[in-house]
Amino acid sequence: MTGPARTFAFRFDPAFRPLLGLLGVRPETAWVRVDADEVRVRFGPWRLRTRRSNVAGVERGGPYRWWRVIGPHLSMADAGVSFGSSTAAGLCVRFVEPVPALLPGRWVRHPGVTLTVVDPDDLGRALTGPSAG
């Protein structure tokens, strides 16, 4: 990917906005930014940052059950993390090397993240398309 960073907004289901707002997750504090070298995710107070070269693959998912996706979640099945603001659709991003996201520090790492952005397909193309360099 060449050119400036691209920012992808999270999709917010109206029913869950008040709860997410209490957690500090609002449209202005929830986004995914992809540039030639890096992927950064902000979900209210939670952050994830990794090299684009660490993205192993992506898979579109959804619709989801609200109790499995709304808010920050840790999957007990695979230790993946979900940053969810909608039940409609999302993108599961798998990593070559697990990354920290839910807890401060680097001792809890996740092999993947599910992101409920407005356009999961466009984010998937940005993550898997050619990068500069």
C-alpha positions in Angstrom: 0.0 0.0 0.0 1.4 3.3 -1.0 0.3 6.8 0.0 -1.1 8.1 3.3 -2.6 6.1 6.1 -6.2 4.9 5.7 -8.5 5.1 8.6 -11.5 2.7 9.0 -14.4 3.6 11.3 -16.1 1.1 13.5 -19.8 0.5 12.8 -21.9 1.4 15.9 -25.3 -0.3 16.4 -27.5 2.3 18.1 -28.7 -0.1 20.8 -25.1 -0.6 22.1 -23.8 3.0 21.9 -24.7 4.0 25.5 -23.0 1.0 27.0 -19.9 1.4 24.8 -19.8 5.1 25.6 -19.6 4.2 29.3 -16.5 2.2 28.4 -15.0 5.2 26.6 -15.7 3.6 23.1 -17.2 6.2 20.8 -16.8 6.9 17.1 -14.0 9.4 17.8 -12.1 6.9 20.0 -12.6 3.8 17.9 -10.8 3.3 14.6 -8.3 1.1 12.6 -5.4 2.9 10.8 -3.4 1.1 8.1 -0.3 2.5 6.4 2.5 1.0 4.4 4.3 -0.4 7.5 1.8 -0.6 10.4 -1.6 -1.5 11.7 -3.0 0.5 14.6 -6.3 -0.1 16.4 -7.9 2.1 19.0 -11.0 0.9 20.7 -11.6 3.5 23.5 -8.9 2.9 26.0 -7.7 -0.3 24.4 -4.9 -0.3 21.7 -3.4 -2.8 19.3 -0.3 -2.1 17.2 1.6 -4.3 14.9 3.6 -4.4 11.7 1.6 -5.0 8.5 4.0 -7.9 7.8 2.7 -9.6 10.9 -0.8 -10.0 9.3 -1.1 -13.6 8.3 -4.6 -13.4 6.8 -8.1 -12.1 7.2 -11.6 -13.6 7.1 -14.9 -11.8 7.0 -17.4 -12.8 9.7 -20.8 -12.1 11.1 -23.5 -11.6 11.9 -22.6 -12.1 15.5 -24.4 -12.7 18.8 -24.3 -9.5 20.8 -22.9 -11.1 24.0 -19.9 -12.5 22.0 -18.9 -9.4 20.2 -20.0 -6.1 21.8 -17.2 -4.4 23.7 -13.7 -5.8 24.3 -13.7 -9.6 24.5 -11.2 -12.4 25.0 -12.0 -15.7 23.2 -11.5 -18.7 25.5 -11.3 -20.9 22.5 -8.2 -19.4 20.9 -7.2 -16.4 23.0 -8.1 -14.0 20.2 -9.5 -10.6 21.0 -12.6 -8.9 19.7 -13.3 -5.2 19.6 -17.0 -5.1 18.8 -19.5 -2.3 18.3 -21.9 -4.0 16.0 -23.4 -7.5 15.4 -23.7 -7.0 11.7 -20.3 -8.0 10.3 -16.6 -7.9 11.1 -13.2 -8.9 10.0 -11.0 -11.4 11.8 -7.3 -10.6 11.4 -4.8 -13.4 12.1 -1.2 -12.6 13.1 2.0 -14.4 12.4 3.2 -13.5 15.9 0.6 -12.9 18.7 0.2 -9.2 19.8 -0.8 -7.5 23.1 -4.1 -5.7 23.1 -6.5 -6.2 26.1 -4.2 -5.9 29.1 -1.4 -3.4 29.8 2.1 -4.8 29.2 3.1 -7.5 26.8 2.5 -10.8 28.7 -1.0 -11.5 27.3 -0.8 -11.8 23.5 -3.5 -12.6 21.0 -3.2 -14.6 17.8 -5.9 -12.6 16.1 -8.4 -9.7 16.4 -12.0 -9.3 15.3 -12.9 -5.8 14.3 -16.5 -4.6 13.5 -15.7 -1.8 11.1 -18.1 -0.1 8.7 -16.6 -1.8 5.7 -14.8 -5.1 6.6 -14.1 -6.0 3.0 -12.3 -2.7 2.3 -10.2 -3.2 5.5 -9.4 -6.7 4.4 -8.1 -5.4 1.0 -6.0 -2.7 2.8 -4.4 -5.3 5.1 -3.7 -7.9 2.4 -2.8 -5.7 -0.5 0.7 -4.8 -1.5 2.6 -2.5 0.8 5.3 0.0 0.1 8.8 -1.4 0.3 
